[in-house]
Amino acid sequence: MRTELNDLLDKATGDVVIDMAALTLIDAAGLGMLTAAHLRAERAGRRLLLRNCSKEVRRVLAVTRLNRVLRFDRGNLELSA
C-alpha cells in the first residue's frame, strides 16, 4: 500500500483523496503511512484528504490527535462529517 500511495503522490498534480470507506480499523502502521503521505503531499504543495472515514477510524484519529493534522474531504458529509 505504501508503494502505491507514494506512486500516486508522485504522479498527482492536485490534491490526493483517499477513500477510506472499506477501512474499518487502522493500526499504528496505517497511521504512520497516512502521516508520512500527508507530509510528502505538503512538501509537494498538495493536500492529502481522507474521505468516508468510519466512526471507528475517526475515533482512533481523534485519540492520537491526528485529526488535527490530517485533513478530511467533506464532500460526502453523510460519512465523513
C-alpha positions in Angstrom: 0.0 0.0 0.0 2.8 2.4 0.9 4.4 2.0 -2.6 1.1 2.6 -4.4 0.4 5.6 -2.3 3.8 7.1 -2.9 3.4 6.4 -6.6 0.1 8.2 -6.6 1.6 11.2 -4.7 4.4 11.4 -7.2 2.1 11.4 -10.2 -0.7 13.6 -8.8 -0.9 17.2 -9.9 -3.5 18.3 -7.4 -5.0 17.1 -4.1 -5.0 13.4 -3.4 -8.2 12.0 -1.9 -8.1 8.6 -0.2 -11.5 6.9 0.1 -11.4 5.1 3.4 -14.9 3.6 3.1 -13.7 0.0 3.1 -11.5 0.5 6.1 -13.0 -0.4 9.5 -9.8 -0.4 11.6 -6.4 1.3 11.4 -3.3 0.3 13.3 -0.1 2.2 14.1 1.5 1.2 10.8 -1.5 2.6 8.9 -1.4 5.8 10.9 2.3 6.2 10.2 1.7 5.6 6.5 -1.0 8.3 6.4 1.1 10.7 8.3 4.1 10.2 6.0 1.9 10.6 2.9 0.4 13.8 4.4 3.9 15.2 4.9 5.0 14.2 1.4 1.9 15.8 -0.1 2.5 19.0 1.8 6.2 19.2 0.7 4.9 18.9 -2.9 2.4 21.7 -2.3 -0.6 19.5 -2.4 -3.1 18.2 0.2 -3.9 14.6 1.2 -7.6 14.3 2.0 -9.3 11.4 3.7 -12.9 10.6 2.6 -15.5 8.4 4.1 -13.8 7.6 7.4 -15.8 5.3 9.6 -16.7 6.3 13.1 -14.1 3.9 14.5 -11.3 5.2 12.3 -12.3 8.8 13.2 -12.1 7.8 16.9 -8.6 6.5 16.5 -7.5 9.6 14.7 -9.0 11.7 17.5 -7.4 9.7 20.3 -4.0 10.0 18.5 -4.7 13.7 17.7 -4.0 13.0 14.1 -7.4 14.5 13.3 -5.7 17.8 14.0 -3.0 17.1 11.4 -4.7 15.1 8.7 -7.4 16.7 6.5 -10.8 15.3 5.7 -12.8 15.7 2.4 -16.2 17.0 3.5 -17.7 16.3 0.0 -19.7 13.4 1.4 -21.0 14.7 4.7 -23.0 11.6 5.4 -19.9 9.5 6.1 -17.1 12.0 6.7 -18.7 14.5 9.0 
